[in-house]
Amino acid sequence: MPRTSSPPAGTPDDAPGTSTVERHPRALEPVTAILIVLLSVLGSVIGVVLITSLGVSPNTAVIGAMVAMIVGRVPVGALLKMRSLQRQNLVQSAISGSTFAAANSLMTPIAVPFALGRTDLVWPMLGGAAIGLAVDSWVLYRVFDSKLLPASNAWPAGVAAAETIKAGDTGGKKAVVLGISAVAGLAGALMKLPTSAAGVAFLGNIWALLMFGIGLLVAQYAPSVLHVDLSAEYVPHGIMIGAGLVALAQAGALMRRRAESGTATGQDAATDAPGDAGTLPRTVGAGRLRRGLLEGMTLFAAGAVVVALAGGLLGRMSVLGLIGWVLLAGVAALVHQLIVGLAAMHSGWFPAFAVTLIVLIVGLFLHIPTVPLALLVGYTASTGPAFADLGYDFKAGWLLRKDAVPWHPFEIDGRRQQYIAQVIGFAVALLVVALVWHTFFTDGRVPPVSKVYVTTITSGLDPATMKTLLLWAIPGALIQFLGGSSRQLGVLLATGLLVATANAGWMVLGALAVRYGYTRWRRRAARTAEERARCDEQSDNEMSLVGAGLIAGSSLNDIGKLTKAL
């Protein structure tokens, strides 16, 4: 069995057939830790600048990986350690985590009370957002690679980061294919084409992405063909509500299954894994999934209590009203992170803004007063993006560690070190946001989505809106139910309708057609089922490399927007 490319010092191994257990590099090693902190500062600044000026938060993972590769080639003893793929994975985890944390989980929530004119609530909201961010990442750490959120699923940005790191290490044909694809992705993005959407289509579940592409096309052409702005009519939001409720029920069904065939938990996990990532056992079973989600619900509710007390809601609401607010905030935070995470896992896109807007509409329907509703929206908005981003990074690490022997302890240790690296990135992001928010906000640079939240809060709810939401929730629930938990058809259809990026639907469906055609071409000489399966596997591997390159190139273009923002 092959080992990881840069095995760290070993420790005694009690697994049969092996003499040492590979120890994953530590996130707190001096060189690694220093690089993590420096790049986390960079990622936080990028996130803050872009979310307040352009309303976007780019994935900086590829940038982090490239910087780590360059540092590892500096001919200085200590820096040579950064040639390790695992250390590069730690660094890219930290910078991407700090970017999303600063932009989506911290800056966007605290801008809600500021835009409402309640600057006195910014600091309490920052504390609540920090709690939401911490719980968000903790829950993903607990439940990643369960049947609900398997490591074997797409997580497209994670594949892009892993393939970039591997190509930089091995070179050869893979590096050429990845490089050409990245150039194509960058060129397309410069021409305003959503090349990352095509990249995603080469990586994910075909049925889920088909629904995603259909949703994108319908959203693009409904205004011109049907003369209806679906988002303005809250049609996608209704579909997401129905699909989200069924998705939660499906998640509950998975939690009740105590025995999962082909999975392993804790001490029962395999200690020597096959080289094919598709055959690796899951590391989180139904029991831990259930405990992780229940822990998340409890911690989110506890965080809501802190927000309520710090935000002065104790004197504004009755005891029963406050209890209801806390329970609603806890449930909304958990639901928000799960829907965002499921969408990100399959499509690489997460509709965080739209799902938060759904929570806001529910709050308006329940007649929650303005200030408590603003705090509810801010607290909910702090969850989801970091959850999705950590899933991407864990996917990258999972791919980079899949050849380790024994696999299970190395995988669990590596995931723990990635989590530590991300926590460092989160801490840096919190410090950066605490230092700069006042300067940015008073200069008029407030995240656009936060302004939308406040406008919706102050304008109120049209009674017809709730009827529309309930009406369109029915087909959303039906599609999600028919597709099952493995495809998430309803959630992905709603995601496409909500994202509504111009031409992204054509990119997704075109890439799916290319993927299907290439797979059929690969099969042309196959005669048996085994040969066809082998050809399909080779086709998927090659298409994944192209998809990773397209996403990497698009990410580089996103980082390039920093110059425009500055």
N, C-alpha and C positions, 0 to 999 in steps of 0.2 A: 504493500500500500504506500502511496506517496505521502510525504509529509508536507507541511506548509513551507513556503519558500524561504522563510527566515526563522527557523525554530529557536525560541529563546531557551534559557537554561532550564533543564529538566529537574523533576523531583521524583522520588520513588513512586513506582506505579504498581498497584496491586491487580491490574487487569491482566488476565492470562494472555500469554503470547507476546507481551511487550515488556521492555526493560525500563523505559522512562515515560513519564507523562509530559507532554509539551506544555510549558507554561506560557500563557499569552502575555505579550508585552504590557507593561503597566501604563495606565494613562498618566500617572503621577511621576514617572521617570523624569529627571530634570530636563533633558532636551525636548522630550515629547510634551511635557507640561508647559514649558515656555512657549513652544510653537503653538500649542492649543490656545493659550491665553492671547498671544499676539494676533492670531488669525480670528479669534472670537471677537476681539475689538474691531477688526476690519469688517467681519460679517455683521456685527451690530450696527456699525456706522452705515454700511451699505443698506441694511434693512430699514433703518430709520429714515435715511435720505429718500429712498425710492418710495416707501409707503406714504410719506408726507407730500411728495411732489408729484409722483406719477400714479400712485395708488396701487403699486405692484410690489410683490416681495419675491425676488428671484431665488432660485436654488443655487447656492454657492458651493455645493459639495464638490463639483468638478474642479473649481478653482482651488479649493483646499487640497485636493488630491494632487493637482499639478504643482502647487507650491511645495508640498512635502516631497514630491519626486525630485524637484530641482535641488532642494536642500540636501537630500540624500546623496546627491552627486557632487557635493562640495568635498574636496579631498582633505577633510579634517576628521580625525578619529571619532569624536563624539557624534558628529553630524552624519557619519556613514550609517548610523543606526536607522536613519529615516529611509533607508532603502527597503526596510521591512514593509511588506504589504500591509501587515496588521497595524503598524504604527501610522502609515498613511491613512488607513481606514479610521483610526482614532481622530486624526487631525481633521479629515473631511467631515466626520460626524459632528465635531465641535463647531466648525465654522457654519455649517448649514443649520445646526440647531440654534446658534446665536442669532443668525439672520432672521429666521422665522419667529423666534421668541421676541426679539426686539420689535419687529414690524407688526406681526399679527397678534401675538399674545399679550403684549404690554402697551405699545404705543397706540394701537387702535382702541382698546378698551378705555384707557384714561382720557382719550380725546372726546369720549361721549359726554361726561359731565362738564368738560371744558367748553365744548360747543353749545352746551345747554346753558352756559353762563354760571355754572356752579364750580368755580375754581377751587373752592374749599373742599370739594369732594375728590379732587384729583389724587391726592396722596392716599386716602382710604381706598380708592379704586385701584391704585397701583399695588397696594398691599393685597387686595383681593385677586387682582390679575396674577400676581406672583404665586399666590396659593393655587389658583386655577391651573397655571402653567406647571407647577410642581406635581399636582395630582394627575394632570393630563399625561405627563411623561411617565409617572410611576405606574399608572394603569397599563399603558402600552408595554412597559418593561415586564409587567406581570403576565400579560396575556398574549404577547407576540408569539407566533408559531403554535397557536391553538387551532382548533377546527374552525373557529370564527375568523381568525386572522392568520392564515397559514404563511409560513416563510416561502413555501413553494408557489404562492400566487405571484401576480405580476410585479407589484411595487416598482413601476417603471424607472423612476429616478434612481432607485437603488441599483438596478441593473446597470444603468448608465455609469454610475460612480464606480461600481466594481469592474466593469469592462475597461474603463479608462485606466484604472490602477493596474489591472493585469496587462493591458497592452503596453503601458509604459515600462513594465518590468520585463516582459518577454520579447517585445518587438515582433518582427516577422510579419507574416501575412495578416494576422489579426490586427496588428497595429496599423497596417496599411488600410485595411477595410474600415477600421474605426476612424482613422484620420480622414479618409475620403468622405465618409458619412458625416463626420463632424463639420467638415468644410461645406458640404451640401446643406447641412442644417443651419449653419451660420449664414450662408448666402441666402437661403430661403427666408430666414428671419429678417435679414436686412432688407429684403424686398416685401416685408410685411406679411409673409406667409407663415402660418402657425405650424412650422415643421415639427415641433415637439409633438403635435397631435398625430402626425404620421409615425413618428418614432414609437409612440405609445401603442399604436395599432399593430406594430411588429412584435409586441411583447406580451400583451395581455390576453385574457379570455376572449375568444372571438365573438361569442354571443353577447357578452356584456358590452364589448366595444361596438358591436353592431347597433345596439340600442343607444349607446352614447352618440354614435355618428348620426343616427336618425334624429335624435333629439337636437343635435346641433343644426342639422339642415332645416328641420321644422322651425326652429327659432329664428334662423336666418331669413327664411322666405315667407313666413307667415305674414309679416307686415305688408309685403308687396303683393303676394298672391291672395291671401285671405283678408287683407286689410285689417288685421288684428295684431296689436302688440301684446303678445302673450304674457310677458312679464308685468306690464301695466295692469293686466286683468287678473294677475295672480294665479294663472293657470298652472305654471310650473311649480309654484309653491304648494298648490293643492295636491298635485301628483306626488310631490316629495313627502307631504304629510302622510298620505295613504301608504306609500311605499315604505316610509320610515317606520310607521307603526307595525307593518308586517315584518319588516327587517328586525325590529326589536323582539317580536314574537318568535321569529326564527332563531334569534340569538338565545332566547330563553330556552327553546327546545334543545339547542346544542348544550346549554349549561346543565340540563337535566340528564344528559346521557353520561352515566358514570363510566361506562366501559366503551372505549373507542378502538375499533379494530385498526391495527397498523400504527398506533401511536404509543408514546411512552411518556411517563412523567417521573420526575425526580430520580430516585435510585434505580427505577426500572428501565431507564433509557439505555439504548445501546451504547457500548463503549468503543466499538470500532465500526465506523460507518463505511459504506461503499462509496466509491468515487462519484457516482451519479447522484447529483443533488435531488433528482426527482424521486429517489428511493430512500432518502434519509427519513428516519422516524421523526414525528413531531415531538417537540420537547415539552409541550404544555398540554395536559389532558383536561377533561371536562371539570374535574374537581378544582384545579387551579384557576381555570377560566371563570368558574362560578365565584370562587373566593375573590379573584381580582376585580371582577365587576362589582361585587357587593362592597368590597373595600373602597372602590372608586366612588360609589354612591354615598357611602358614609362620609368619606373625606370631603367630597364636594359639598355635602350638606353642612359639615363642620365649617368649611371655608365660607359658605353663605352666611352662617351665623356671625363670623368675624366681619364680613362686609356689612351686614345689617347693623351691627353695633358700632363699627367705625364710621359708617355713613349716617348715623343718627336716626335710623328707622325706628328705634325703640319708642321714641316719643311721637312718631308720625302715624303709627299703625297700632291697631288693637293687638292684643296677645294672639288671638286666633288668626288675625290677618298676617301677623309676623311669622307665625308657625307655617301658615300656608305659603308665604313668600319663600321661606327657607326651603321647604320641601320642593316647591316648584323650581327654585334655582338649582337645587341638587340634581333633580331629574333632568332638567333642561341641559345642564352641563354634561351629564353622562350621555344623553341622547345625541347632543351636538357632536361630541367627540366620536361616537360610534358611526354616525352617518357620514361624517367627514372622512373618517378612517376607512370605511368600506369603499367610498367613492375613490379615494386616493389609491387604495390597494389595487383596484381593477383598472382605473383609467389614468392615474397620474395627475388628475385634476381634483380639487376639492372645493365644493360650493359652500365655504364657510360663511360668506356674507349672506347668502340666501337662507341658509338654515337659521342663522341668527335672526334674520328678518322674520322668519316664521315664529320664533319664540317671541319676538316683539309684538307680532300681530295677536298671538294668543294672550299676551299680557294686556293689550288694548281691549280685547274681547272680555277679559276678566275685570276690566275697569281698575287696573292697578294704577295708583297715582303716579304723577310724572317722575318724581325723584326716585322712588323705589323701582319704577320700570327702567329708568336709565341705568341704575346700578345692576338690575337683572340682566339687561342687554350687555353691559360691559363685562360682567362676570362670565356670561355664556360665551361671549366672543373670545375670551382668553383661552378657551379650550378648542381642541380640534387640530389646528395647523401644526403644533408641536407634536401631537399624537401621530399625525400623518408623516411628518418629517422623520421622526424617530423610527417609524416603520420602514421608510426608505433606507435609512442608514443601517438598521439591523439586517435588512435584506442584502445590502452590499457586503456587510461582514459575513453573513451566512454563506454567500457565494465564495468569498475569499477563504473561508475556513473549511469548506466542505471536504477537502482532501486530507485533513489532519487525522492522525492516528495516535491514540484513540480519539474519536471525533467528539463524543458527547461532552466530556469535561472541558475540552478545549473550546467548544462552541459556547457553553454556558459561561466560562470564564471570559471569553472574548466579548460576549454580549454585556456582561457586567462592566467590563472596562469601557465599552462604548457608552454605556449609560453614565458612567462617571465623567467621561469626556464631555458628554452633552450637558451634564449638570454644571460643569465648569463654564461651558458656553452660556448656559442660562444665567448663571450668576454675573458673568461679564455683561450680558445683555441688560440685566436689571440695573446694574450700576450705570451703564451708558445712558439708558433711558431716564433714570433718575437725575442725571446730570444735565441732560440736553432738552428735556421736554418743554420746559418753560420758554427757552429761547426759540424753539421751533414754533410753538403754538402762538406765542405773542407776535411772532413774525408772520402769522397767517398761514403757516404750513401745517394744516390739520389733515389727517387722512380723509380722503373723499368719502369712504364708506361710513365713517363716523358721522359726517354731516348728514348723510342719508338717514341714518338711524334717528338722529335728533329731529330732522324734518318730519319723519313719520310719527315720532312720539308726539310732537307738538300739533300736528295736523289732525290726529285722531284716526278712527277707523270708520270707513263707510260700511253701513250694515250689510250692503250687498256683497261686500268682500268675503265675509264669513260664509255666506251661502255658496259663493264660487269655490272657496277652498274645500268645503265639504263635498260639493258635487264632483270636483276633479280628484278628490282623494279616493273615490271609488275605483276608477280605472287604474290609478297608481297602485292601490293595494292589490288589485287583481293581477296586474302584470308582475308585481313582485312575488306574489304567491305562486304563480305558474312557473316563474323562472327558478324558484328555489334559492336557498341561501348561498349556494356556490356561484351563482351567476349574477345576482343582485340586479336583475333587469330593470325593475321599477326605479331603484335608486339611480342607476346609470342613465335611464331615459330622462329622469328629472334633472340630473346633473347636466346633461347636454342642453336641455331647454333653458337652464339657468345660466350656464356659462355663455352660451350664445356668441361665441367668437366667430367672426366672419371667416368663411372658407374652411374652418376647422373640420366641418362635417365632410367636405369633399376630400380633405387630406386623410381623415380616418378611414372612410369607405374605400378610397383609392388604394391606400396601403393594405387594407384587408384583402382587396382583390388581388394585389400583387403577391401578398403572402399566400393566398389560396392557390394562385396560378403557379408560383414557384414550388409549392409543396407537391402539386400534381406533376409538375415537370420532373421533380426529384424522384418521383415514384415510377417513372416511365419504364424502367427496366426491372422493377421489382416483380417477383412472381409469387412469393409466399407472404403470409401475414407477418412473419418475423422480418422479412426484408422491407416490407412497407413500413413497419414500425421503426426500423433503423433509419430508413430514409426520412421519415417524418421528424425523428429526433435531430438528424443532421440539418434538416431544413430549419427547424426551430432555432437551433444554435446559431446558424448563420444569419437568420432574420433578426435574432435578438441583438447581434453585434451591430447590424445596420441601424436598428432602432436606438440602441444606446448611443451611437455616434450622432444621430439626428438630434436627440435630446441634449447631448453634451454641447453641440454647436448652438442650439437655441439658447441654452443656459449662458453661454459666453456672450451672446447678443444681449441678454437681460442684464448682465453685469456691465456691459458697455453703455447701458442707459444711465449709469451713474454720472458720466460726463455731462450728459444732457441735463440731468437733475441739478447738478452743481452749478 
